[in-house]
């Protein structure tokens, strides 16, 4: 499984909860957002509001998944 920018945050977290740590390390607190953004926002949409480099984030998350197996 590879993380892509069009994936919903909730779906990313369902793959591996450790990805939430990576998101939080990049300043994306949507993991526990009370307004439910993680349930409906894509990774691309969520990063645009946080000034996060999406390509670096995706690379880090996919490297994490590659090493988690």
Secondary structure, 3 states (H helix, E strand, C coil): CCCCCCCEHHHHHHHCCHHHHHHHHCCCHHHHCCCCHHHHCEHHHHHHCCCCCHHHHHHHHHHHHHHHC
